[in-house]
Structures are given as structure tokens and as C-alpha cells.
């Protein structure tokens, strides 16, 4: 009969610091009790049938009009099955998971046309109709673009399109559990807690819609290449998994924050999140790539610059509300960390024997919106890294050494 005293009367104990070589090793019975094997059986199936017909549909003075028409049928299925211990949340930091399965079909028809309006102006258009049925429904999305080449060195481009993204089968029916660091506004501390998606029975995730606008130019001449693009994306009904920290911040003692002992000041054990359609994300910015190549008696030299500037990254979060996400870590909402400026620049030199490259990579500073102990962390400082690389091509110095180099 067990006495309740470790090591007496058949009462076994586990010593995490003991090994099989110690004087009092852990018994195999205890090891079998505390150590288990986690098994996840995942199965994904995708069957696709599609057909495309393409050819010419008349011509203009500048050339042939190209046309393509296609159809597609897709059948998708996805499932995950977990072992009994996982289903009972018995795996410490790994926690566990719940079984789920989902399947669906989608049908689509699409077309694209290319029209050379003149020797310097091209027009293209595309359209796609897709039908998922059920809660996702159907969509009709076009794209229009123009390319103008006023001279041999300059080209100007512009495009407008809409898009449609159906929720994945996991977002429709999946249940996942992960371990995350959660800041607790009640206790003022941090803790590791389980973050679990709510059961899919009442989930009502619809499709995500988007609009994209792009204007750009490219210029080439005398070794100089410039690409400049302005982009603007506007997404509505964005599919997200809710931000666990935003849920805790909004209602730290709500039904979706499970605390130890059910106490309002107990440690957070589980935060329940869901896949939902958030209101919107709007973002725009500028991409710039500049490269200059010139030859010397010693080899080719090429300085370059490539960078992105984010003007706006506006988020409408179901829990966090309206957020100006540009220049923000976005820890407390569903957005991504978004520094306003990133660029890579440098210079390269190469000839038959030598290749030397020098890079500078920069990411601007941004706000850290994680709150710890009631205080916002402040600013994540900018980061600049410098890299240099030299390669000696032995094939340019030694016969028979082609393809061999020192770096």
C-alpha cells in the first residue's frame, strides 16, 4: 500500500537530475509514466484537373492579339488525428491537439488577352471566376495593365486588379494549440500559456477580398538601371487568427482567458482565439532599385541600391481597434512588424580572377508595443549590418583549376 512518502511502500518518484548511471536511478516504471510519444497523423490530398486553350484573335497594326481561356476543377481534403495523450492536453510545453477533418471542391474559369495597341503601347487584361460554394461562395476578379515604352531606355507601367483568397481548410475547421509568452495586465507579469483556436463548430470564416494598384517606371542607359514602383494594397475581410495578447488586453478576466483555479488573479493557463475576418488592412509604399555598371581596365564595378519605404500600414483589428501599424512591432494586433524603411546597398567588383563585394543592410527603428509590467517597451533600435566577401577564382590563375575558388 502506498504511504504517500517518496520511496516508501511502493510510492515511486521521479528525479529529473538522476541518470541510469547514478546510485538511485529513476525506475523504468516511472519513466514510462512521465515520458510519452506524441503522434500526429496529418493527411492532405489535392486533385486538380485543368485545361487551357490559347492562340491569336486577330491583330492590330502593331501585332497579333493573344487570347487564352481555361477551366479548372480542384478537390481538396485535409485532416489531422492526434494520440489520446495529446487529445487530453497531456504534453507539457507541447500541450496537445484535437482531431479535425475537412474537404471541399472549387471550380474556376479564366481568360487573358494581350493587345498591342501600338509599337510602344501594350494592353493586357485577365479575368477569373471561381466558385467554392457554401459559406465561401464565388468571386469574379479582373486585372488590367498598360505598358508604354516611349523610347528604347524608358518604360512606364500601371496595373489595377482585385483578388480573392478563400480560407484554408485549416482556417475553416482546424484546431491548433501553441505555447506563447503572454503579458498579464492583472498581475503585471509574463507567463507562458497555451493559445488555442476555438472549436470549429461555430466558425464562420468568409473569403478575403483585395484591391491592388501599381505604377512604375524602368530606365536603362549608359550602364545605369533604375526601377521605381509605387504600390497600394487594400484588403477587406482579412482572414486572421486573433491576436492572443489583444484578447487578454481587451478583457483579462473574460470567458476566453482561462486562469488557474478560476480565480481573477490566477495565472493565465489558456487563451482561446479564433479564425475570423478582420475589418481591413490598407498599405502603400515605394520600391526603388538602382544599379550602375561600368567597365575599367581592371574589371567591372557595380554599385547598387535597393530599398522599400512604407508610407502607411493601417489596420482595423477586431480586438485592438484602429492601429497605425507603420513603424510598429504590432505585437498587440494581428499585423506584422513593419519598419518604415529597409534598404540594401553596396558595391561589387569582378574580373576573371577576383570578385569582391561589400554590402550594407539597414532596417529603421520601430515602436515596441508589447506591454510588460504595465509599461510599454519603447523603441526597437534601427539595425545596420556590414558584410564583405572576396572570392579568388583559381581557374583564372592555374590551368585545370576551372570551377575551383577560395572565398
GUDRENZA-421271 format. One record per residue: x negated, y negated, z negated of N, C-alpha, C in turn; residue in three letters. Coordinates in steps of 0.05 Angstrom, whole numbers, padded with zeros to 5 digits, always signed. Last residue first. Layout:
XYZXYZXYZALA ...
//
This chain:
-00743-00631+01020-00725-00652+01013-00730-00660+00985UNK -00772-00603+01078-00775-00608+01050-00758-00632+01043UNK -00751-00554+01128-00755-00581+01118-00760-00581+01088UNK -00743-00520+01188-00754-00519+01161-00760-00548+01152UNK -00729-00522+01240-00708-00515+01221-00717-00514+01193UNK -00792-00502+01266-00766-00514+01271-00745-00504+01251UNK -00844-00485+01263-00830-00491+01238-00803-00505+01242UNK -00872-00480+01310-00859-00456+01299-00844-00460+01273UNK -00920-00530+01295-00907-00512+01315-00896-00488+01302UNK -00908-00583+01252-00920-00557+01255-00906-00541+01276UNK -00878-00631+01254-00907-00632+01249-00921-00606+01255UNK -00826-00622+01261-00838-00644+01276-00868-00647+01273UNK -00814-00583+01225-00814-00576+01253-00826-00598+01271UNK -00811-00608+01176-00836-00595+01183-00838-00587+01212UNK -00784-00665+01158-00779-00644+01177-00805-00631+01186UNK -00770-00687+01096-00793-00684+01114-00787-00660+01132UNK -00726-00732+01067-00729-00706+01079-00752-00707+01098UNK -00702-00765+01009-00722-00764+01030-00725-00735+01040UNK -00656-00806+00976-00662-00780+00986-00682-00782+01009UNK -00627-00838+00920-00646-00839+00941-00653-00810+00950UNK -00573-00873+00890-00585-00847+00898-00604-00851+00921UNK -00541-00904+00837-00560-00907+00859-00573-00880+00865UNK -00477-00927+00815-00498-00906+00815-00516-00911+00840UNK -00437-00962+00771-00453-00964+00796-00476-00944+00794UNK -00376-00976+00743-00397-00957+00745-00411-00960+00772UNK -00344-01017+00693-00350-01010+00721-00374-00991+00721UNK -00312-00991+00633-00330-01009+00648-00335-00999+00676UNK -00248-00994+00612-00268-00975+00622-00287-00990+00640UNK -00223-01030+00558-00232-01030+00585-00252-01008+00590UNK -00177-01010+00511-00191-01033+00522-00198-01029+00551UNK -00147-00975+00478-00176-00972+00480-00190-00995+00493UNK -00101-01002+00432-00107-00995+00459-00137-00995+00463UNK -00083-00975+00370-00100-00995+00384-00105-00985+00412UNK -00059-00935+00341-00044-00960+00344-00059-00981+00359UNK -00093-00892+00346-00092-00905+00321-00078-00932+00322UNK -00097-00906+00414-00107-00888+00393-00107-00903+00366UNK -00070-00908+00477-00068-00920+00450-00077-00899+00429UNK -00094-00919+00541-00088-00899+00520-00090-00913+00493UNK -00106-00954+00582-00081-00958+00568-00074-00936+00548UNK -00159-00988+00602-00153-00962+00590-00129-00965+00572UNK -00170-01023+00663-00159-01022+00636-00153-00994+00627UNK -00233-01020+00698-00204-01020+00697-00195-01016+00668UNK -00287-01039+00743-00276-01034+00716-00245-01033+00718UNK -00302-01007+00807-00298-01030+00789-00286-01022+00762UNK -00354-00968+00829-00326-00967+00822-00322-00990+00801UNK -00404-00956+00879-00393-00974+00858-00363-00969+00854UNK -00466-00933+00901-00437-00927+00898-00426-00943+00874UNK -00517-00936+00946-00506-00949+00922-00476-00944+00922UNK -00570-00899+00975-00542-00903+00971-00537-00919+00945UNK -00616-00886+01025-00613-00899+00999-00584-00907+00997UNK -00657-00839+01059-00630-00851+01055-00629-00862+01027UNK -00699-00816+01111-00697-00828+01084-00671-00843+01082UNK -00734-00771+01146-00706-00780+01142-00704-00790+01114UNK -00785-00757+01194-00777-00768+01169-00747-00775+01169UNK -00792-00736+01246-00806-00724+01223-00793-00732+01197UNK -00764-00764+01284-00767-00735+01288-00778-00721+01263UNK -00728-00809+01240-00742-00803+01266-00746-00773+01267UNK -00689-00855+01202-00695-00828+01212-00711-00829+01237UNK -00658-00886+01147-00680-00888+01167-00686-00859+01176UNK -00603-00922+01119-00615-00896+01127-00637-00902+01148UNK -00572-00954+01064-00587-00956+01089-00601-00929+01094UNK -00510-00974+01033-00537-00964+01033-00550-00968+01060UNK -00449-00965+00995-00466-00979+01014-00494-00968+01013UNK -00383-00956+00977-00408-00943+00981-00424-00960+01001UNK -00333-00980+00931-00348-00982+00956-00374-00965+00954UNK -00271-01000+00904-00291-00979+00907-00307-00984+00932UNK -00227-01036+00863-00248-01037+00883-00266-01012+00881UNK -00189-01025+00824-00182-01042+00847-00202-01041+00869UNK -00177-00959+00800-00194-00983+00801-00187-00999+00826UNK -00130-00922+00776-00133-00937+00801-00150-00962+00797UNK -00107-00859+00757-00126-00880+00751-00133-00895+00776UNK -00038-00850+00778-00066-00842+00777-00084-00865+00769UNK +00026-00849+00741+00007-00858+00762-00021-00846+00758UNK +00061-00838+00701+00055-00816+00719+00035-00824+00741UNK +00032-00866+00640+00053-00864+00660+00045-00843+00681UNK -00011-00872+00607+00016-00871+00594+00038-00872+00615UNK -00056-00878+00638-00054-00854+00621-00025-00850+00611UNK -00074-00916+00675-00047-00904+00678-00045-00878+00662UNK -00118-00948+00681-00123-00919+00679-00096-00904+00683UNK -00115-01002+00729-00106-00990+00704-00112-00960+00704UNK -00117-01030+00777-00136-01037+00756-00130-01025+00729UNK -00048-01025+00787-00074-01032+00799-00093-01041+00777UNK +00002-01019+00761-00018-00998+00758-00045-01004+00770UNK +00046-01048+00726+00027-01057+00746+00003-01039+00744UNK +00108-01016+00716+00080-01017+00709+00064-01029+00733UNK +00171-01009+00686+00156-01021+00708+00127-01026+00700UNK +00175-00949+00645+00186-00973+00657+00169-00983+00680UNK +00161-00902+00622+00144-00925+00616+00155-00951+00627UNK +00200-00865+00641+00196-00869+00612+00182-00896+00606UNK +00202-00869+00697+00227-00864+00682+00224-00870+00652UNK +00167-00923+00727+00165-00898+00713+00191-00893+00696UNK +00147-00951+00782+00172-00952+00766+00175-00925+00753UNK +00088-00985+00798+00100-00960+00790+00126-00966+00775UNK +00045-01013+00845+00068-01018+00827+00084-00993+00823UNK -00009-01034+00862-00001-01006+00857+00021-01007+00836UNK -00043-01078+00907-00020-01072+00889-00017-01042+00886UNK -00094-01077+00931-00081-01102+00923-00060-01098+00902UNK -00154-01045+00931-00126-01041+00925-00114-01067+00916UNK -00203-01038+00977-00193-01056+00958-00163-01052+00955UNK -00259-00997+00995-00229-01000+00993-00223-01020+00971UNK -00314-00989+01041-00302-00995+01015-00272-00998+01018UNK -00378-00982+01065-00351-00972+01067-00337-00976+01040UNK -00434-01000+01103-00417-01007+01080-00390-00995+01086UNK -00503-00990+01123-00475-00985+01125-00461-00995+01100UNK -00561-00990+01167-00548-00998+01142-00517-00994+01146UNK -00605-00953+01199-00576-00956+01199-00566-00964+01172UNK -00658-00944+01245-00649-00955+01219-00620-00961+01221UNK -00700-00898+01276-00674-00911+01276-00667-00919+01248UNK -00771-00911+01288-00747-00894+01284-00722-00911+01284UNK -00813-00943+01303-00818-00922+01283-00795-00903+01279UNK -00796-00981+01337-00818-00964+01347-00823-00941+01328UNK -00725-00978+01327-00751-00991+01325-00772-00972+01336UNK -00655-00989+01336-00679-00973+01340-00704-00990+01338UNK -00597-00995+01295-00617-01007+01314-00642-00990+01314UNK -00531-00999+01275-00553-00981+01283-00572-00996+01302UNK -00486-01011+01225-00503-01024+01245-00527-01006+01250UNK -00420-01010+01202-00445-00994+01206-00460-01008+01229UNK -00366-01015+01158-00385-01029+01175-00411-01013+01177UNK -00300-01010+01139-00324-00994+01145-00341-01010+01165UNK -00249-01022+01094-00269-01035+01111-00293-01016+01114UNK -00181-01025+01077-00205-01008+01081-00224-01022+01100UNK -00136-01052+01031-00152-01057+01055-00176-01038+01054UNK -00067-01042+01009-00095-01048+01006-00109-01050+01032UNK -00011-01024+00968-00023-01033+00993-00052-01041+00987UNK +00046-00989+00942+00018-00996+00941+00008-01006+00968UNK +00098-00969+00900+00091-00986+00923+00061-00993+00920UNK +00142-00921+00879+00114-00929+00879+00109-00945+00904UNK +00201-00908+00841+00187-00917+00864+00157-00921+00858UNK +00230-00871+00803+00243-00891+00819+00226-00898+00844UNK +00222-00799+00804+00217-00825+00792+00228-00846+00812UNK +00254-00741+00797+00249-00761+00818+00246-00788+00804UNK +00220-00691+00757+00242-00710+00763+00235-00727+00787UNK +00206-00639+00715+00201-00650+00742+00225-00667+00750UNK +00194-00653+00645+00209-00642+00667+00199-00653+00693UNK +00170-00634+00579+00172-00652+00602+00187-00638+00624UNK +00163-00631+00511+00177-00620+00533+00180-00641+00555UNK +00109-00617+00470+00123-00639+00483+00136-00627+00508UNK +00095-00586+00408+00103-00583+00436+00116-00609+00445UNK +00073-00605+00359+00067-00579+00368+00072-00576+00398UNK +00051-00657+00319+00064-00651+00344+00055-00624+00354UNK +00057-00652+00248+00040-00652+00272+00056-00645+00297UNK +00111-00690+00216+00095-00666+00221+00078-00668+00246UNK +00145-00730+00206+00117-00737+00205+00099-00712+00209UNK +00195-00707+00210+00189-00730+00227+00160-00739+00226UNK +00193-00635+00214+00191-00659+00198+00184-00683+00216UNK +00194-00584+00233+00217-00601+00240+00216-00628+00225UNK +00147-00558+00224+00167-00558+00203+00191-00574+00209UNK +00116-00598+00272+00113-00577+00252+00133-00580+00230UNK +00158-00621+00326+00138-00625+00305+00138-00602+00285UNK +00171-00634+00392+00174-00614+00371+00151-00617+00351UNK +00204-00676+00429+00179-00676+00414+00183-00657+00391UNK +00254-00679+00449+00234-00667+00466+00206-00668+00454UNK +00287-00704+00413+00290-00675+00416+00269-00662+00433UNK +00243-00754+00381+00266-00745+00397+00266-00714+00400UNK +00205-00782+00355+00219-00762+00340+00244-00752+00354UNK +00184-00818+00392+00165-00799+00379+00179-00778+00362UNK +00201-00841+00448+00218-00831+00426+00202-00809+00411UNK +00160-00865+00478+00187-00875+00480+00204-00866+00457UNK +00113-00836+00467+00114-00864+00461+00143-00875+00460UNK +00128-00785+00487+00122-00788+00458+00124-00818+00450UNK +00133-00798+00541+00156-00787+00526+00152-00791+00496UNK +00082-00815+00554+00103-00834+00556+00128-00825+00541UNK +00054-00767+00547+00048-00789+00529+00070-00810+00530UNK +00073-00737+00590+00079-00728+00563+00074-00751+00543UNK +00105-00757+00647+00082-00761+00631+00088-00756+00602UNK +00140-00710+00688+00140-00732+00669+00114-00733+00653UNK +00118-00695+00751+00123-00683+00725+00120-00706+00705UNK +00153-00724+00808+00132-00724+00787+00139-00704+00765UNK +00169-00751+00868+00171-00726+00853+00147-00725+00833UNK +00202-00812+00879+00176-00798+00877+00179-00774+00859UNK +00242-00845+00901+00248-00818+00891+00224-00800+00889UNK +00198-00876+00950+00221-00876+00932+00228-00848+00924UNK +00140-00912+00968+00153-00886+00963+00176-00890+00944UNK +00105-00945+01014+00127-00950+00996+00142-00923+00992UNK +00042-00971+01033+00059-00947+01029+00080-00954+01008UNK +00000-01000+01077+00022-01007+01059+00040-00982+01057UNK -00065-01023+01098-00045-01002+01095-00025-01010+01073UNK -00109-01049+01145-00091-01056+01123-00069-01034+01122UNK -00175-01036+01165-00147-01027+01164-00133-01038+01140UNK -00230-01040+01207-00215-01054+01186-00186-01046+01188UNK -00293-01023+01228-00265-01013+01226-00252-01027+01202UNK -00348-01036+01269-00331-01047+01248-00303-01034+01250UNK -00414-01029+01289-00387-01017+01289-00372-01027+01265UNK -00468-01050+01330-00451-01056+01307-00423-01043+01310UNK -00496-01042+01377-00503-01027+01353-00486-01031+01329UNK -00469-01076+01414-00497-01082+01406-00504-01067+01380UNK -00405-01058+01390-00421-01074+01408-00448-01079+01397UNK -00338-01049+01371-00364-01037+01376-00379-01054+01395UNK -00283-01050+01326-00301-01065+01344-00328-01051+01346UNK -00216-01041+01310-00242-01029+01312-00258-01045+01332UNK -00162-01054+01264-00178-01061+01288-00205-01046+01286UNK -00093-01044+01242-00122-01042+01241-00136-01051+01266UNK -00039-01032+01200-00050-01049+01221-00081-01047+01219UNK +00015-00993+01179-00014-00995+01182-00020-01014+01205UNK +00062-00967+01134+00057-00988+01153+00026-00991+01154UNK +00110-00919+01113+00082-00926+01116+00078-00946+01139UNK +00155-00895+01065+00151-00911+01089+00122-00919+01090UNK +00188-00836+01039+00166-00855+01041+00166-00871+01067UNK +00220-00795+00990+00220-00810+01015+00198-00830+01015UNK +00228-00731+00963+00215-00756+00961+00214-00769+00988UNK +00288-00693+00945+00264-00699+00961+00253-00727+00956UNK +00305-00675+00876+00311-00680+00904+00285-00687+00919UNK +00317-00633+00824+00297-00648+00837+00303-00651+00867UNK +00344-00616+00774+00358-00627+00797+00338-00645+00812UNK +00351-00565+00726+00334-00583+00741+00347-00591+00767UNK +00374-00529+00692+00389-00554+00697+00372-00574+00714UNK +00338-00486+00694+00366-00482+00699+00381-00507+00705UNK +00283-00488+00683+00292-00499+00709+00323-00497+00713UNK +00261-00513+00620+00272-00491+00636+00286-00503+00661UNK +00210-00564+00621+00236-00554+00612+00245-00531+00630UNK +00141-00554+00614+00163-00563+00630+00189-00549+00621UNK +00101-00571+00558+00116-00550+00573+00138-00563+00589UNK +00043-00577+00524+00061-00593+00541+00074-00573+00560UNK +00019-00568+00458+00029-00555+00483+00047-00575+00498UNK -00034-00610+00434-00007-00599+00433+00000-00586+00460UNK -00083-00637+00394-00078-00621+00417-00051-00607+00414UNK -00078-00705+00371-00077-00676+00366-00074-00662+00393UNK -00093-00765+00336-00093-00750+00361-00092-00720+00354UNK -00056-00813+00296-00078-00796+00303-00074-00783+00330UNK -00012-00840+00278-00035-00856+00286-00059-00840+00294UNK +00036-00817+00265+00014-00813+00247-00011-00830+00253UNK +00067-00840+00307+00077-00838+00280+00054-00836+00260UNK +00041-00837+00357+00046-00864+00346+00057-00863+00317UNK -00008-00794+00374+00017-00794+00359+00022-00822+00347UNK -00033-00772+00435-00035-00793+00415-00008-00796+00401UNK -00054-00708+00454-00032-00727+00452-00037-00747+00429UNK -00087-00669+00499-00091-00686+00476-00069-00707+00476UNK -00057-00606+00518-00066-00633+00523-00070-00648+00497UNK -00046-00545+00550-00055-00558+00525-00066-00585+00532UNK +00014-00524+00585-00015-00531+00584-00021-00545+00557UNK +00059-00486+00621+00051-00495+00595+00022-00501+00595UNK +00114-00486+00668+00086-00483+00661+00081-00495+00634UNK +00161-00460+00710+00157-00468+00682+00128-00464+00676UNK +00195-00474+00773+00173-00464+00757+00173-00475+00728UNK +00233-00493+00808+00241-00471+00790+00219-00463+00770UNK +00216-00539+00836+00244-00532+00835+00251-00513+00813UNK +00161-00538+00832+00175-00561+00821+00205-00556+00819UNK +00152-00490+00859+00145-00492+00831+00160-00515+00818UNK +00168-00503+00910+00184-00483+00896+00177-00483+00866UNK +00164-00575+00916+00154-00548+00919+00171-00528+00904UNK +00210-00621+00945+00197-00610+00921+00187-00582+00927UNK +00193-00650+01009+00211-00634+00993+00196-00625+00967UNK +00184-00712+01033+00169-00690+01020+00188-00675+01002UNK +00181-00751+01089+00200-00736+01072+00183-00714+01060UNK +00171-00816+01120+00163-00789+01112+00183-00777+01092UNK +00164-00862+01174+00177-00854+01149+00169-00825+01144UNK +00120-00911+01202+00131-00885+01201+00146-00881+01175UNK +00083-00951+01247+00103-00950+01226+00115-00922+01226UNK +00021-00982+01267+00040-00960+01266+00059-00963+01243UNK -00029-01009+01309-00009-01013+01289+00010-00989+01290UNK -00093-01035+01331-00073-01013+01328-00053-01021+01306UNK -00141-01056+01378-00123-01063+01357-00101-01042+01356UNK -00209-01056+01397-00183-01043+01398-00167-01051+01374UNK -00266-01078+01434-00246-01083+01414-00220-01067+01418UNK -00300-01067+01477-00310-01065+01450-00289-01067+01428UNK -00274-01073+01526-00288-01048+01520-00296-01045+01491UNK -00211-01106+01509-00237-01104+01523-00251-01079+01514UNK -00161-01095+01488-00164-01119+01505-00190-01120+01520UNK -00126-01044+01475-00155-01047+01480-00160-01071+01499UNK -00078-01024+01430-00085-01043+01450-00115-01046+01451UNK -00029-00979+01411-00058-00983+01412-00065-01001+01436UNK +00025-00966+01367+00015-00980+01390-00016-00982+01388UNK +00075-00921+01344+00049-00933+01342+00041-00945+01369UNK +00124-00892+01301+00119-00908+01325+00091-00921+01322UNK +00162-00838+01278+00136-00852+01276+00132-00867+01303UNK +00219-00816+01238+00205-00824+01262+00177-00835+01256UNK +00258-00765+01210+00236-00783+01205+00221-00790+01231UNK +00311-00741+01177+00303-00748+01204+00282-00770+01201UNK +00332-00686+01135+00319-00711+01139+00312-00715+01169UNK +00373-00651+01086+00359-00654+01111+00348-00682+01114UNK +00372-00617+01022+00385-00629+01045+00368-00631+01069UNK +00363-00602+00968+00343-00618+00983+00355-00631+01007UNK +00405-00571+00950+00400-00596+00937+00381-00614+00952UNK +00421-00539+01013+00422-00541+00984+00418-00569+00973UNK +00374-00550+01068+00400-00542+01056+00399-00547+01026UNK +00331-00566+01097+00327-00546+01076+00353-00535+01065UNK +00314-00588+01159+00337-00582+01142+00330-00559+01123UNK +00288-00641+01198+00283-00617+01181+00306-00613+01162UNK +00264-00673+01255+00288-00667+01239+00283-00641+01224UNK +00220-00722+01277+00223-00695+01266+00248-00694+01249UNK +00186-00758+01328+00210-00755+01311+00212-00726+01302UNK +00142-00807+01355+00148-00780+01347+00172-00780+01328UNK +00107-00844+01405+00130-00842+01386+00134-00812+01379UNK +00061-00892+01431+00069-00864+01424+00090-00865+01403UNK +00031-00932+01480+00053-00929+01461+00058-00899+01456UNK -00025-00971+01499-00012-00945+01497+00009-00945+01475UNK -00058-01015+01542-00037-01013+01521-00024-00986+01522UNK -00091-01020+01585-00102-01028+01559-00083-01023+01536UNK -00063-01006+01630-00090-00994+01627-00102-01001+01600UNK +00002-00995+01600-00016-01008+01619-00044-00996+01615UNK +00030-00956+01574+00045-00979+01584+00028-00995+01604UNK +00030-00890+01570+00011-00911+01576+00025-00935+01589UNK +00063-00856+01521+00069-00872+01545+00046-00892+01549UNK +00081-00795+01493+00059-00814+01496+00063-00829+01523UNK +00123-00765+01444+00119-00775+01471+00097-00795+01471UNK +00148-00708+01409+00129-00730+01411+00125-00739+01440UNK +00193-00675+01364+00185-00683+01391+00165-00706+01389UNK +00225-00620+01329+00208-00644+01331+00200-00649+01359UNK +00263-00586+01281+00259-00592+01309+00244-00618+01311UNK +00267-00536+01230+00259-00562+01239+00258-00562+01270UNK +00288-00505+01169+00289-00506+01198+00283-00534+01208UNK +00273-00464+01113+00274-00491+01125+00273-00488+01155UNK +00291-00427+01054+00285-00429+01083+00287-00458+01092UNK +00269-00399+00991+00284-00418+01007+00276-00415+01036UNK +00263-00376+00923+00258-00373+00951+00276-00392+00966UNK +00233-00362+00859+00249-00379+00876+00243-00373+00905UNK +00224-00346+00790+00222-00338+00818+00240-00357+00834UNK +00189-00336+00727+00208-00351+00744+00204-00340+00773UNK +00171-00327+00658+00176-00316+00685+00194-00335+00700UNK +00129-00371+00621+00155-00358+00624+00158-00350+00653UNK +00068-00369+00580+00085-00378+00602+00110-00361+00604UNK +00016-00393+00535+00032-00372+00549+00049-00384+00571UNK -00036-00410+00504-00007-00411+00496+00008-00389+00510UNK -00089-00420+00504-00076-00413+00529-00046-00413+00527UNK -00100-00427+00450-00102-00450+00468-00090-00445+00495UNK -00059-00374+00431-00075-00396+00421-00076-00419+00441UNK -00017-00339+00455-00045-00340+00463-00058-00367+00456UNK +00038-00329+00451+00020-00318+00430-00009-00322+00436UNK +00089-00339+00474+00071-00361+00467+00050-00353+00446UNK +00117-00297+00493+00122-00304+00465+00104-00326+00455UNK +00096-00290+00542+00124-00299+00541+00132-00307+00512UNK +00046-00270+00528+00048-00297+00540+00077-00307+00538UNK +00062-00219+00511+00049-00238+00491+00051-00266+00502UNK +00083-00195+00558+00100-00201+00535+00088-00221+00515UNK +00057-00229+00618+00058-00207+00599+00074-00215+00575UNK +00095-00260+00672+00076-00260+00650+00079-00236+00632UNK +00102-00276+00740+00111-00259+00718+00088-00257+00697UNK +00125-00319+00790+00104-00313+00770+00117-00297+00748UNK +00137-00331+00861+00145-00320+00834+00121-00317+00817UNK +00165-00353+00921+00144-00356+00901+00154-00346+00875UNK +00175-00358+00991+00183-00345+00966+00159-00348+00947UNK +00202-00383+01053+00183-00385+01031+00194-00371+01006UNK +00205-00388+01121+00217-00373+01098+00195-00372+01076UNK +00217-00432+01175+00200-00423+01153+00216-00409+01132UNK +00216-00449+01242+00232-00436+01221+00212-00425+01200UNK +00215-00500+01292+00201-00484+01271+00222-00473+01251UNK +00203-00527+01357+00221-00518+01336+00205-00501+01316UNK +00185-00583+01400+00180-00558+01386+00202-00552+01366UNK +00158-00618+01455+00182-00612+01439+00177-00585+01426UNK +00123-00671+01485+00122-00645+01472+00147-00642+01455UNK +00098-00709+01540+00121-00702+01523+00116-00674+01511UNK +00066-00764+01572+00065-00738+01559+00088-00733+01540UNK +00063-00795+01632+00077-00796+01607+00077-00768+01595UNK +00002-00814+01666+00024-00795+01661+00036-00800+01634UNK -00014-00883+01682-00020-00855+01678+00005-00839+01672UNK -00003-00936+01696-00028-00931+01680-00034-00901+01677UNK +00045-00937+01721+00022-00945+01737-00005-00939+01723UNK +00072-00876+01693+00072-00905+01697+00048-00912+01715UNK +00111-00816+01703+00086-00831+01700+00092-00860+01702UNK +00143-00753+01683+00140-00777+01699+00114-00791+01694UNK +00125-00721+01635+00152-00730+01642+00150-00756+01657UNK +00086-00663+01625+00089-00691+01632+00117-00697+01640UNK +00084-00621+01566+00079-00626+01594+00082-00656+01599UNK +00102-00567+01521+00090-00593+01527+00085-00596+01557UNK +00134-00533+01470+00132-00536+01499+00122-00564+01504UNK +00127-00489+01416+00122-00516+01426+00120-00515+01456UNK +00152-00454+01360+00147-00455+01388+00145-00483+01397UNK +00145-00412+01301+00149-00438+01315+00142-00435+01344UNK +00156-00383+01241+00160-00378+01269+00163-00406+01282UNK +00127-00360+01181+00132-00382+01199+00135-00373+01227UNK +00130-00342+01114+00133-00333+01141+00141-00356+01159UNK +00098-00334+01054+00106-00354+01074+00107-00341+01101UNK +00095-00320+00985+00099-00309+01012+00109-00332+01030UNK +00062-00306+00926+00071-00327+00944+00073-00316+00972UNK +00059-00287+00860+00063-00277+00887+00075-00300+00904UNK +00024-00270+00801+00035-00290+00818+00037-00280+00847UNK +00021-00248+00739+00025-00236+00766+00039-00257+00783UNK -00023-00252+00688-00004-00268+00703-00003-00256+00731UNK -00042-00231+00625-00038-00222+00653-00016-00240+00665UNK -00089-00231+00574-00067-00246+00587-00066-00239+00616UNK -00101-00188+00522-00107-00193+00551-00083-00207+00563UNK -00123-00205+00455-00105-00193+00475-00114-00200+00503UNK -00142-00199+00389-00152-00204+00416-00134-00190+00436UNK -00120-00182+00341-00123-00211+00346-00132-00218+00374UNK -00117-00126+00343-00093-00141+00335-00095-00171+00343UNK -00166-00108+00358-00144-00101+00376-00119-00118+00369UNK -00194-00125+00312-00200-00136+00338-00177-00131+00358UNK -00171-00091+00273-00167-00120+00271-00172-00133+00298UNK -00190-00042+00292-00161-00046+00289-00154-00076+00287UNK -00244-00046+00289-00232-00045+00315-00202-00050+00314UNK -00266-00092+00238-00256-00066+00247-00243-00068+00274UNK -00325-00131+00237-00296-00130+00239-00288-00103+00250UNK -00379-00108+00194-00368-00116+00220-00337-00116+00219UNK -00419-00121+00149-00390-00117+00147-00377-00125+00173UNK -00470-00128+00168-00466-00108+00148-00436-00102+00144UNK -00470-00135+00241-00471-00144+00213-00466-00122+00194UNK -00463-00119+00292-00489-00113+00280-00491-00122+00251UNK -00415-00138+00309-00417-00109+00304-00443-00101+00292UNK -00409-00199+00270-00413-00184+00295-00415-00154+00288UNK -00372-00254+00241-00384-00227+00239-00389-00216+00267UNK -00344-00300+00242-00373-00302+00243-00387-00275+00242UNK -00290-00289+00236-00299-00298+00262-00329-00301+00265UNK -00264-00235+00206-00285-00254+00201-00296-00264+00228UNK -00201-00214+00187-00218-00219+00210-00238-00241+00202UNK -00178-00159+00145-00183-00187+00151-00202-00190+00174UNK -00130-00114+00117-00152-00120+00134-00154-00150+00138UNK -00112-00076+00065-00108-00103+00075-00133-00112+00090UNK -00121-00028+00039-00112-00027+00067-00106-00054+00079UNK -00138-00043-00012-00112-00030-00008-00102-00030+00020UNK -00178-00099+00007-00169-00080-00014-00141-00068-00006UNK -00190-00137+00044-00209-00116+00040-00201-00095+00019UNK -00154-00189+00015-00170-00180+00038-00190-00159+00030UNK -00096-00174-00018-00123-00183-00022-00140-00172+00000UNK -00049-00149-00010-00049-00178-00004-00076-00190-00009UNK -00047-00096-00015-00046-00111-00040-00044-00141-00035UNK -00012-00044+00018-00028-00069+00020-00024-00085-00005UNK -00017+00024+00000+00000+00000+00000-00018-00025+00000UNK 
//
